[in-house]
Amino acid sequence: MSPISTPDGSSPPARPADSLAGEPTASTDRAAPRPRPTPEPDGDHPIQPATGPAEPDQSGNEASKPDPSGNEASEPDLTGNEAPKPDLSDATTPHPSAVRLSTPDPTGSADAGSAAERATRDLAAQFEDEKPGRVLTGPLGLILTGVSLAVGALALWQVFRPLSQGSKYYLIIFLAGVLPLVFLAYPADLRLPARFRARRRRSDNGSSDSDSTGRSRTPTSTRPTATDWVLVALAAAACLYPVLPIPIGTGGGGYNAFLDRQGLLAPVDLVLGTVLLLLLLEACRRTTGWILPAVCLLFLGYGYYGGLLPQSWPVAHAGLDFSQLVDAFYNSDSGFYGTPLDVAASYIVLFTIYGAVLELSGAGRFFVELSAAAFRRSRTAAGRTAVASGFLLGTVSGSGAATTVSIGAVTWPLLRRAGYPPERAGGMLAAAGVGAILSPPTLGAAAFIIAEYLGVSYLQVLGWATVPTVLYYLGILLSVEIDARRSGVRPVVIDVGSPWRLLARFGYHFASLIAIIVFLAVGVSATKAVVFAIVLAVALSFLAPKSDSAHRLTPARLATALVTGVRGVLAVTAVCAAAGIITATTTKTGLGPQAAALLIGGAQAATSDPTLVLVLTALLAAVALSLLGLAVPVTASFVIGWVIVGPALLDLGVAAPAAAMFVFYFAVLSEVSPPTALAAVAAAAVTGGRLVPTMWQTLRYALPAYLTPIAFVITPAGLGLLGIGGVQRIAFAAVVTALSVAVLAVAAGGWLPGVGPAGVPERVLGALAGVTLLWLEPVPVAVGTALAAVAAVGVLVRRGSAGRPLSDPVEEKL
C-alpha cells in the first residue's frame, strides 16, 4: 500500500521496488462503488487479492472455471465492484452479448478507486521485491509528502545543477532523505509468539484507539511505532553525520574532514558506520524479506572470518578487522555510496517519476486498449492482446510481477472467455509481464548498473537488449498461436473500434518514449533525456479531450507523480545501498577473481577443450545465477552475479557486453524460474490457477529467454544478437536464432502451425534442432536446419491427426 498521501488527496499509484515506471492503477476519482455482487457458485469473477489458487466449490470445481454458458453479465473491477468507464475508441454500439471489461484508471476518486488500487498494488507487492507498506494520512502523511517532494526536487535539480561537493555528497543527502521514510513507510512485521500476540490483542482491545462501539479508530498497523521513530532518528543521524560541520570528539567536522579520515576512522565514525550498516540490513528486511540481509551478513562474515580459512583454499584471504570493513562500507566509493546507490538516486528515481507521469496521463489504459484494438479481429485475439499489453506496458515499466498483475487484471477475463485454462493463461501473463524488465526503453534497474559498470551510454545498453527482446516476444506469440490451435481456444472478437482512431486521438502517449531514444541518440545524457521526456509528457497530457480531462497533469497531479517517484525507490534504495556490502567485501578480499578461478576450474575438471570449457562455464554460471535469483531481488542478484560470475566469463574471452547481458538475463529470469517464480505466483493469484502447473506453463512460454543468453556468449557470432558487429553478422544471428526460437516453440507446444500436431519423435528432433541452432557457426546451423526440416516432414506425415478446430467467435467489449 502507498505509505504517502498525495497533494490532490488521493493515494499515489505506488510501484514495486525494482520498477522504473508506473503500472496501471485502479481508478481513484470515480463515483462511490456499487455493492459487491455475490459470487456465483462457479466463481466466474476476476481476480481477488489472494496469494494462492481460488477455493473450490462444493462440487470440487475450481472457482476460476468459466461459466459453462459462456455468458457474463459484467466484469467487476479488482474490488468486486462493477466499474464501467468511457471507451477511448468511440466504438459503435456493442454486440448484444458483448461484455465490458474495465481497465484500471488512475484518475478517479479515492472513494471508489482506492480499494481497487490498493488491491492491485498490494497483490503486485506480495510477489515483487517490495512488501506492502503503510497508508499514512493526516499530518504525518503531509510531512512525508513534503519530504518526498524535497527528495524528488533534489533529484531533478541534480540533473542540471549538480552539487558542487560532488556526487558522493549528493548520495549522502539522498540516502538521508529516503532511508528514514523506509522505517515510516514499512512496518517491522515481526511475528510474536502466540501467547504474546494474544496478550497484545487484549491490550489493544482496551486501548484508547477504540471508540465507544469497540471498533478501532486507527489500526495499529497503519501507524509508526515508537521503535520506528527511534530508527528514523538514527537513520537521519547516521546518514547526515558525514556532512555535518560539527566536531564530535576526534570525528565529525564536515564532509572534507570525513573523507580525510578514510582508512583511519575515528571512534565516532566507526559507531555511526556500524549503526548505518544495521539500519540498512533492517530496511532490506522490511522491504524485501530476510534473505537479502542474510546474504549481506554472509559476505560480512566472509570478510571478517575469511582470514581463518586454510590458505590453500581458493577463497581464503588475509583477513579484515571490523574497522576496515566499516571503513570500506561507510567511507569508500564501493560501499554504501557506490554504483548501485548512484543508479538508484540518479536514474531509477527519475524513471519512476516519468512512469507515474505517463500513468496519470492515461498512457497505461491507452496501451491496453490499443493492444486489444490491434488484434480485435484475429482468431487468437485474447492471447495476442495479453502479450501485446505486456510489451507496451513494459516500455514504461521495469517490473515483472507488477506488470503481470496489471495486464492480468484486464486481460484475464478475455482469456477465460476464450477458454484458456487458468494455469495456461497464468503462464502467458507471467511470461509477458517479465518481458517488462527486458523491454526498451525502460529496462530493469540492473540495466543502469550495467551502463555504469561498463562505462557506456544507456543507449548502448538499450541497443544490446533490442534483438533479444524481439526474440523473447516472438517465442511467446508463437506459443500463443500453437496453444490456440492445439487446445481449441475460442476466438474472441474484441469490440474496441479501430486502432487507427485510437492512435489518432491518443497516440501522443508514444511521443515521450520516442523522445527518450532521440535524445539519447543525439548525445543527451539519460538523466536529462528522461527529464525532457517528463516535460513533453506533461505538455501533451493537455491534448486529452474534455471528456478525459482528468488525465491532464495539473500542478497537484504533477506533485503526485513526484511523490510517487520517490515512493517507488524506497525499497530499491535500501537494496542498492545494502548491495554496497557485497561489492565492498568482494573488492577488499579479492573474492571475484577467486570465485572465477573456482568456476573455471570446475569446468576444466571435466574437459580440457577450450570451447567446451567455455560452454560448461556458461552452463554452470547460468545455474548459479538462476539459484541466486531465487533468493534475492533482481538488482541484488545482478550485482552479486557480476562480481562473482562476470570475471569468469571475462577470463575466458567473452566480450564485456555479452558477459554483462548474460548475467542480467539470468538475474531477470529468476522471476519465472521454479520453485519461487514470483511472476508466476502473481499470475496464479490473478487467474486462481494451481501454482505449480502455472509455473511450468510460464517456463514453457519463457523458454527462449533461457537459451538466447547462452548463444551470445559461446560464439563470437553471438554478439550479433546484441547488435554488435556488421549488418551481416547481426542479420545472420537474428535470423538463425529466430528459427531456433520457432523450432523450440513447436517442440514445447507439440503443434506446427498450419500443419498439425507433432508427435514425440518430431518434438525431440525439434528440441535438438533448436538447441543446435543456437551454436551460431556454419556447421551447427546446417545440422540444426536439417534436423528441423526432418521434424517438419514428420509432422506433415501426421497431418491426418490434426486437433479440433477453433470454435465460434465470442464477441467482447473492452
SVG drawing of the C-alpha trace seen along z (x, -y; Angstrom):
<svg xmlns="http://www.w3.org/2000/svg" viewBox="-28 -24 76 65">
<polyline fill="none" stroke="black" stroke-width="0.4" points="0.0,0.0 1.2,-3.5 2.6,-5.0 2.4,-8.6 -0.6,-10.7 -0.6,-12.9 -1.2,-16.6 -4.6,-16.1 -5.8,-14.0 -5.7,-10.6 -3.3,-7.7 -0.4,-7.8 0.0,-4.9 2.9,-3.3 5.3,-1.0 7.3,2.0 10.9,1.7 12.8,2.7 10.4,0.9 11.3,-2.1 7.8,-3.3 4.2,-3.1 2.0,-0.2 -1.7,-0.8 -3.5,-1.6 -7.1,-1.4 -9.4,-4.4 -9.4,-6.9 -11.9,-9.5 -15.0,-7.5 -18.2,-7.7 -18.9,-5.6 -18.8,-1.9 -21.8,0.3 -22.2,3.0 -20.1,6.1 -22.0,8.7 -22.5,12.1 -20.2,14.5 -21.8,17.3 -21.0,20.9 -18.8,21.3 -16.7,18.3 -16.9,16.5 -15.3,13.3 -12.0,11.6 -9.1,11.6 -9.1,11.2 -6.1,10.1 -5.0,13.5 -1.8,15.4 -3.0,18.8 -5.5,20.5 -9.2,20.0 -11.1,22.2 -13.0,25.0 -16.8,25.0 -18.7,27.9 -18.6,29.8 -14.9,29.8 -14.5,27.4 -12.0,24.6 -13.5,21.2 -11.8,19.8 -13.5,22.0 -15.7,20.1 -19.4,20.2 -20.5,23.2 -22.9,21.0 -20.1,18.7 -22.1,15.6 -21.2,13.0 -23.3,10.1 -20.5,7.7 -16.9,7.8 -16.3,6.3 -13.1,4.5 -10.5,5.6 -12.7,4.8 -15.6,6.9 -17.5,3.7 -18.7,3.0 -16.6,0.1 -17.5,-0.9 -15.5,-3.6 -15.8,-5.6 -14.5,-3.8 -11.4,-5.5 -12.1,-4.4 -15.6,-5.8 -16.7,-2.3 -20.1,-1.8 -22.9,-0.1 -21.6,3.2 -22.9,6.6 -25.8,7.6 -23.7,10.4 -20.6,8.2 -19.1,7.8 -17.5,4.6 -14.1,5.0 -12.8,2.1 -9.2,1.1 -7.7,-0.5 -7.9,-4.2 -5.7,-6.3 -7.8,-9.4 -10.8,-8.7 -11.9,-9.4 -10.3,-7.9 -13.7,-6.6 -14.2,-4.2 -10.8,-3.6 -8.6,-3.5 -9.7,0.0 -9.2,1.3 -5.9,-0.5 -4.7,1.0 -5.8,4.5 -3.8,4.3 -0.8,2.7 -0.8,5.0 -1.1,8.0 1.9,6.9 3.9,6.1 3.3,9.5 5.2,11.1 7.7,8.3 10.8,7.2 8.7,5.0 6.3,5.7 3.1,3.7 3.6,0.6 1.6,-1.6 -1.0,-4.1 -0.1,-7.4 -2.6,-10.2 -3.2,-13.4 -0.3,-15.5 2.1,-12.6 1.1,-11.9 1.6,-15.6 5.1,-15.6 6.1,-12.5 4.7,-14.1 6.8,-17.2 10.0,-15.1 9.3,-13.1 8.7,-16.3 12.0,-17.7 13.9,-14.5 12.3,-14.4 13.0,-18.1 16.7,-17.5 16.9,-14.6 15.7,-16.9 18.0,-19.7 21.0,-17.4 20.4,-16.7 21.0,-20.3 22.8,-21.9 24.9,-19.1 26.0,-19.9 29.5,-21.4 30.7,-18.9 30.4,-16.0 28.2,-13.0 29.0,-11.3 27.8,-14.3 24.5,-14.1 24.2,-10.4 24.6,-11.1 21.8,-13.7 19.6,-11.4 20.0,-8.5 19.4,-10.7 16.1,-11.7 15.0,-8.2 16.1,-5.8 14.1,-7.4 11.0,-7.2 11.5,-3.4 11.1,-2.9 7.9,-5.1 6.5,-3.6 7.1,0.1 6.2,1.8 8.6,4.2 6.2,7.1 7.8,9.3 5.7,12.2 5.4,12.6 4.9,15.9 1.2,16.9 0.9,16.0 2.3,12.5 0.1,12.0 -2.9,12.8 -1.8,10.6 -1.2,7.8 -4.6,8.2 -6.2,8.0 -4.1,4.9 -5.2,3.3 -8.8,4.0 -8.7,2.0 -6.6,-0.9 -7.8,-4.4 -7.7,-3.7 -11.2,-2.1 -14.3,-4.2 -17.5,-3.6 -18.5,-0.7 -15.2,1.1 -14.1,0.5 -10.5,-0.6 -10.4,-4.2 -6.8,-4.0 -5.4,-0.5 -2.0,0.0 -0.5,1.5 -1.1,-1.8 0.9,-4.0 4.6,-4.1 5.6,-2.7 8.0,-4.3 10.7,-1.9 10.1,-3.1 10.6,-6.7 13.8,-5.8 15.1,-4.1 14.1,-7.2 16.2,-9.4 19.1,-7.0 18.9,-6.8 18.9,-10.6 21.9,-11.0 23.9,-8.2 23.3,-9.4 23.9,-13.1 26.9,-12.7 29.5,-12.8 28.3,-16.2 27.5,-17.9 30.2,-20.6 30.2,-19.8 33.3,-18.4 32.4,-15.4 35.5,-14.3 38.1,-13.2 35.4,-12.8 32.9,-15.0 33.9,-18.3 32.2,-18.2 32.4,-16.4 36.1,-17.1 37.3,-16.1 35.3,-12.9 36.9,-12.0 40.3,-12.8 39.8,-10.0 39.4,-7.3 41.4,-4.3 41.7,-5.6 38.2,-6.1 37.6,-7.9 35.6,-6.0 32.5,-8.0 32.9,-7.3 33.1,-3.6 30.0,-3.7 27.8,-5.6 29.0,-3.5 28.0,-0.4 24.6,-1.9 24.1,-2.7 25.1,0.9 22.5,2.3 19.8,-0.1 20.3,0.8 20.0,4.5 16.8,3.8 15.5,1.7 16.1,4.5 14.4,6.9 11.3,4.7 11.1,4.2 12.3,7.5 12.3,10.1 15.0,12.0 17.1,13.5 19.0,10.4 20.1,9.3 21.2,12.9 23.3,12.8 24.8,9.5 25.7,10.9 27.3,13.9 29.5,11.6 30.3,9.6 31.2,12.8 33.4,13.9 35.2,10.6 35.8,10.8 36.5,14.5 37.9,15.3 41.4,15.0 40.8,18.1 40.2,20.3 43.0,22.6 45.2,20.5 45.3,23.4 41.6,22.8 41.0,20.6 38.6,18.3 40.9,17.7 42.2,14.2 44.4,12.4 41.5,11.3 40.0,7.9 39.2,6.4 35.8,4.8 37.1,1.2 38.5,2.0 35.1,3.4 33.2,0.4 35.6,-2.0 35.1,-0.2 31.3,-0.4 31.0,-3.9 33.9,-5.9 34.7,-4.5 33.3,-4.7 32.5,-0.9 30.4,-0.7 27.0,-2.2 27.6,-5.1 28.8,-3.1 27.5,-2.5 24.2,-0.7 23.0,-3.6 24.2,-6.1 22.0,-4.4 19.0,-4.5 19.5,-8.2 20.4,-9.3 18.4,-7.1 15.7,-5.0 14.0,-7.8 13.7,-9.8 12.3,-6.9 9.7,-6.2 8.6,-9.8 8.4,-9.5 6.3,-6.3 4.0,-8.0 3.5,-10.9 2.7,-8.6 0.3,-6.6 -1.5,-9.6 -1.8,-10.9 -3.7,-7.8 -0.9,-6.1 -1.4,-2.7 -5.0,-2.5 -4.3,-3.6 -1.6,-0.9 -4.0,1.9 -6.8,0.7 -4.5,0.3 -3.3,3.9 -6.9,5.0 -7.8,2.9 -4.8,4.2 -5.9,7.8 -9.7,7.4 -10.4,9.4 -7.7,12.1 -8.5,15.7 -6.2,15.5 -7.2,12.0 -7.3,12.8 -3.7,14.2 -2.3,11.6 -3.8,8.8 -2.3,10.1 1.2,10.4 1.0,7.0 -0.2,5.3 2.7,6.8 5.1,5.4 3.6,1.9 3.4,1.6 6.9,2.9 8.2,0.0 7.4,-2.3 7.7,0.3 10.7,2.2 8.8,4.5 7.9,8.1 5.3,9.1 3.7,5.7 3.2,5.8 1.8,9.3 -0.8,8.2 -1.6,5.1 -2.2,6.9 -3.9,9.8 -6.5,7.6 -7.7,6.5 -6.9,9.4 -7.7,12.5 -11.5,12.1 -10.7,12.2 -8.6,15.3 -11.1,17.0 -13.9,16.3 -11.7,17.7 -11.4,20.9 -7.9,20.7 -7.4,22.8 -6.2,20.7 -2.8,22.3 -2.1,21.7 -3.4,18.2 -1.3,17.6 1.8,18.8 1.2,16.5 0.6,13.5 3.7,14.1 5.9,14.5 4.5,11.4 4.9,9.5 8.5,10.4 9.2,9.0 8.8,5.6 12.3,5.9 13.7,6.9 11.9,4.3 13.5,1.0 13.5,-1.9 13.0,-1.4 14.7,1.8 15.0,3.0 17.2,1.2 20.1,3.6 20.4,2.2 21.5,-1.2 24.1,0.6 25.4,2.3 25.9,-1.1 27.8,-2.4 29.9,0.7 31.0,0.8 31.3,-2.9 28.9,-3.0 25.9,-5.1 22.4,-3.8 21.6,-3.9 24.1,-1.2 22.5,1.0 19.2,0.4 20.7,1.5 22.1,4.6 18.6,5.5 16.6,4.9 17.1,8.1 16.8,10.4 13.5,8.6 12.1,9.2 13.1,12.8 11.6,13.2 8.2,11.9 8.4,13.9 8.6,17.0 5.6,16.1 3.5,15.2 4.3,18.4 3.3,20.3 0.0,18.4 -0.7,19.4 0.2,23.0 -1.9,23.2 -4.9,21.8 -4.8,24.5 -3.8,27.3 -6.3,26.6 -9.3,25.4 -9.4,22.0 -12.4,20.0 -11.7,16.8 -12.8,13.6 -13.8,10.7 -13.0,7.6 -15.4,4.7 -13.0,1.8 -13.0,-0.1 -10.2,-1.0 -6.6,-1.1 -6.0,-3.9 -8.7,-6.0 -7.1,-5.3 -3.7,-6.3 -5.1,-9.5 -6.7,-10.5 -4.2,-9.2 -1.0,-8.4 0.7,-11.3 1.5,-9.0 4.2,-7.4 5.9,-10.8 7.8,-10.9 9.0,-7.3 10.3,-8.2 11.8,-11.4 14.0,-9.4 15.5,-7.4 16.1,-10.5 17.7,-12.5 20.0,-9.6 20.9,-9.2 22.0,-12.8 24.2,-12.5 22.0,-13.8 22.6,-12.0 20.0,-9.5 19.0,-11.7 18.4,-14.8 16.6,-12.7 14.1,-11.4 13.5,-14.8 12.9,-16.3 10.5,-13.3 8.7,-14.2 8.2,-17.8 6.9,-16.6 4.5,-14.1 3.1,-16.8 2.6,-19.2 1.0,-16.6 -1.4,-15.5 -3.4,-18.6 -4.3,-17.2 -6.7,-14.8 -10.3,-15.6 -12.6,-17.4 -14.3,-14.1 -11.0,-12.8 -9.8,-16.0 -8.9,-14.1 -5.8,-12.9 -4.4,-16.4 -1.5,-16.9 -2.2,-19.8 0.3,-21.1 -1.3,-18.9 -1.1,-15.8 2.5,-16.6 3.3,-16.8 1.6,-13.4 3.9,-12.0 6.9,-13.4 5.8,-11.8 5.1,-8.5 8.6,-8.6 10.2,-8.8 7.8,-6.2 9.0,-3.9 12.6,-4.0 12.3,-3.5 12.8,0.2 15.2,0.3 17.3,-2.4 17.6,-0.1 18.6,2.8 21.2,0.8 22.8,-0.7 23.0,2.7 24.5,4.1 27.5,2.0 28.2,4.5 28.6,7.1 30.6,5.1 33.0,3.6 33.6,7.0 34.3,8.5 36.7,5.7 38.6,5.8 39.0,9.6 39.5,10.3 36.6,12.7 35.7,12.0 38.9,13.4 39.0,16.3 35.4,17.3 36.0,17.0 39.1,19.3 36.9,21.8 34.2,21.8 36.6,22.2 38.4,24.9 35.2,26.9 34.7,26.8 38.3,27.7 38.0,30.7 35.5,32.2 37.3,31.3 40.5,29.6 39.0,28.4 38.8,24.5 35.4,24.4 33.8,27.0 35.3,25.2 33.5,22.0 30.3,23.9 30.4,25.7 31.4,22.5 28.4,20.7 26.1,23.5 27.4,23.6 27.1,19.8 23.5,20.0 22.6,22.5 24.4,20.5 22.7,17.2 19.3,18.9 19.7,20.3 20.9,16.9 17.9,15.2 15.5,17.4 16.7,15.9 17.3,12.2 15.8,9.3 16.8,8.9 19.1,5.8 21.0,7.6 21.1,10.8 22.8,8.9 25.3,7.1 26.3,10.4 26.4,12.3 28.5,9.6 31.2,9.6 31.3,13.5 30.3,14.8 31.3,11.9 35.1,12.3 34.9,16.0 33.3,15.2 35.7,12.3 38.7,14.5 37.5,17.0 37.5,14.2 33.8,13.4 33.2,9.7 32.2,7.5 28.7,6.6 27.9,10.3 29.0,11.2 27.0,8.3 23.8,9.1 24.2,12.8 24.3,12.1 21.4,9.6 19.1,12.0 19.6,14.8 19.0,12.4 15.8,11.4 14.6,14.9 14.6,15.8 11.1,14.2 9.8,17.1 12.1,19.9 10.5,22.5 10.2,23.0 9.8,19.3 8.8,17.8 7.4,14.6 5.7,13.5 4.1,17.0 2.9,16.8 1.4,13.4 -0.3,14.7 -1.7,17.7 -3.2,15.3 -4.8,13.4 -6.3,16.4 -6.9,18.6 -5.0,21.4 -2.9,24.1 0.5,22.7 2.9,25.5 1.3,26.0 1.2,22.2 5.0,22.2 5.6,24.9 3.5,23.1 5.4,19.9 8.7,21.8 7.4,23.1 6.4,19.7 9.7,18.1 12.0,21.0 13.7,18.9 14.9,16.4 16.9,19.1 18.7,20.2 19.3,16.9 21.8,15.6 23.9,18.7 24.0,18.1 25.7,14.8 28.5,15.9 29.6,19.3 30.4,18.0 31.7,14.7 28.9,14.6 26.5,14.4 27.5,10.8 25.2,10.1 22.3,10.8 23.4,7.7 23.6,5.6 27.4,5.7 29.3,6.3 28.4,5.6 25.0,5.9 25.7,9.3 26.6,10.7 23.6,9.1 21.2,10.4 22.7,13.9 22.5,14.2 18.9,12.7 17.5,15.0 19.1,18.2 18.1,17.5 14.6,16.7 14.4,20.0 15.7,21.7 13.0,19.9 10.3,21.1 11.5,24.7 11.7,24.7 8.2,23.3 6.9,26.1 8.8,28.7 7.4,27.4 3.9,26.9 3.6,30.0 2.0,28.3 3.2,27.0 1.0,24.0 -0.7,24.6 0.1,28.3 -1.0,30.1 0.2,31.9 3.7,33.1 4.4,36.5 7.1,37.3 9.8,38.1 9.2,34.8 9.3,32.9 12.6,34.5 14.1,33.7 12.8,30.2 14.3,29.6 17.7,30.9 17.4,28.7 16.6,25.6 19.5,26.1 21.9,26.9 20.9,23.7 22.0,21.6 25.6,22.5 26.0,19.7 28.6,21.4 28.0,22.6 28.2,26.4 25.9,26.4 23.5,24.2 23.4,26.5 22.9,29.5 20.2,27.8 18.3,26.7 18.4,30.3 17.0,31.6 14.2,29.0 13.3,30.0 13.2,33.7 10.9,32.8 8.6,30.7 8.3,33.6 7.4,35.9 4.6,33.5 3.3,33.5 3.1,37.2 0.9,37.0 -1.3,34.3 -4.3,36.5 -4.4,36.4 -4.9,32.6 -6.6,31.3 -10.1,30.0 -10.9,26.7 -11.4,23.4 -14.9,22.8 -17.2,19.9 -16.1,16.4 -17.2,14.8 -17.6,11.0 -16.1,9.0 -16.4,5.3 -13.2,3.8"/>
</svg>
